Amino acid sequence: MKLLIRILLSTIAVLVADLLLSGVHAPDFKTGLLVAIVLGVLNAVLRPILLLLTLPVTVLTLGLFVLVINAAMVLLAAKIVPGFTVNGFWWALAFSVVMWVVQSVLLALDGGEQRQE
C-alpha cells in the first residue's frame, strides 16, 4: 500500500512539474504514471551504480554532480516513456528540482515516514 501511495505522489509531482515548466511535456495522467514508475526503477537500479562510478567527481564538486545524474535520469526516462518530452538538459535539471520539492511537500502532508500502519 505504501508503494502505491508513493507512486501516486510521484505521479502528482510529475504532473505539477509539467504544469510549471514549459520545456517538459507529460500530456496525461497515464504518461505521468509511466514517468513516475520509470524514474522509480531507474533511481533504484541505475542511480546507485552511477553514484558509485562518479564518486570522485561528486566529492570534488561538493555533491553538486548529483544534480547532473538526476537530470540524466530524467532525460533517460524521456527516451523510454512515449509521450514524455524534455527540451534539453536544463529543463531536465529544473524538472528534477521541481519534482523533488513537490514530492517533499506531498510526503510531509502525507506524514512521510512517521506514519505507521
C-alpha positions as CSV (number, residue, x, y, z in Angstrom):
1,M,0.0,0.0,0.0
2,K,2.8,2.4,0.9
3,L,4.4,1.8,-2.6
4,L,1.2,2.7,-4.3
5,I,0.9,5.9,-2.4
6,R,4.5,6.8,-3.2
7,I,3.8,6.1,-6.9
8,L,0.7,8.2,-6.8
9,L,2.5,11.1,-5.1
10,S,5.3,10.8,-7.7
11,T,2.8,10.9,-10.5
12,I,1.2,14.1,-9.0
13,A,4.7,15.6,-8.7
14,V,5.4,14.8,-12.4
15,L,2.1,16.4,-13.4
16,V,2.8,19.5,-11.3
17,A,6.2,19.9,-12.8
18,D,4.7,19.6,-16.2
19,L,2.3,22.5,-15.4
20,L,5.1,24.7,-14.0
21,L,7.8,24.1,-16.7
22,S,7.2,24.9,-20.3
23,G,10.1,22.7,-21.5
24,V,8.6,19.5,-20.1
25,H,5.6,17.8,-21.5
26,A,3.6,14.9,-20.0
27,P,0.2,15.1,-21.8
28,D,-2.0,13.0,-19.5
29,F,-2.2,11.1,-16.2
30,K,-1.2,7.8,-17.9
31,T,2.1,9.3,-19.1
32,G,2.7,10.9,-15.7
33,L,2.2,7.5,-14.1
34,L,4.6,5.8,-16.5
35,V,7.2,8.5,-15.9
36,A,6.9,8.1,-12.2
37,I,7.3,4.3,-12.5
38,V,10.2,4.5,-14.9
39,L,12.0,7.1,-12.8
40,G,11.5,5.0,-9.7
41,V,13.0,1.9,-11.4
42,L,15.9,4.0,-12.9
43,N,16.6,5.5,-9.5
44,A,16.5,2.1,-7.8
45,V,18.7,0.3,-10.3
46,L,20.9,2.7,-12.3
47,R,21.4,5.7,-10.0
48,P,23.4,3.8,-7.3
49,I,25.8,2.5,-9.9
50,L,26.3,6.0,-11.4
51,L,26.8,7.5,-7.9
52,L,29.5,4.9,-7.2
53,L,31.2,5.4,-10.5
54,T,31.2,9.2,-10.3
55,L,32.1,9.4,-6.6
56,P,35.4,11.3,-7.1
57,V,33.7,14.0,-9.2
58,T,30.8,14.2,-6.8
59,V,33.2,14.7,-3.9
60,L,35.2,17.3,-5.9
61,T,32.0,19.3,-6.7
62,L,30.8,19.0,-3.1
63,G,27.8,16.9,-4.2
64,L,26.5,19.1,-7.0
65,F,27.3,16.5,-9.6
66,V,24.3,14.5,-8.2
67,L,22.1,17.1,-9.9
68,V,23.7,16.2,-13.2
69,I,22.9,12.5,-12.5
70,N,19.3,13.4,-11.6
71,A,19.0,15.3,-14.9
72,A,20.4,12.4,-16.8
73,M,17.8,10.1,-15.2
74,V,15.1,12.4,-16.4
75,L,16.5,12.6,-19.9
76,L,16.7,8.8,-20.0
77,A,13.1,8.5,-18.8
78,A,12.1,10.9,-21.6
79,K,13.7,8.5,-24.1
80,I,11.9,5.5,-22.6
81,V,8.4,6.8,-22.0
82,P,6.4,7.6,-25.1
83,G,4.7,11.0,-25.0
84,F,7.0,12.4,-22.3
85,T,9.4,15.0,-23.7
86,V,12.0,17.2,-22.1
87,N,13.6,20.1,-24.2
88,G,17.2,19.7,-23.0
89,F,19.5,19.3,-20.1
90,W,18.5,22.5,-18.2
91,W,14.8,21.6,-18.4
92,A,15.6,18.1,-17.1
93,L,17.5,19.7,-14.2
94,A,14.7,22.1,-13.5
95,F,12.2,19.1,-13.7
96,S,14.2,17.1,-11.2
97,V,14.4,20.0,-8.7
98,V,10.7,20.9,-9.0
99,M,9.7,17.2,-8.7
100,W,11.9,16.9,-5.6
101,V,10.3,19.9,-4.0
102,V,6.7,18.8,-4.8
103,Q,7.4,15.3,-3.6
104,S,8.9,16.6,-0.3
105,V,5.8,18.8,0.3
106,L,3.4,15.9,-0.6
107,L,5.3,13.4,1.7
108,A,5.3,16.0,4.5
109,L,1.5,16.4,4.1
110,D,1.0,12.6,4.0
111,G,3.0,12.1,7.1
112,G,6.1,10.8,5.4
113,E,8.0,8.0,7.2
114,Q,6.4,8.8,10.6
115,R,3.1,7.2,9.8
116,Q,2.7,3.6,11.0
117,E,0.2,1.2,9.6
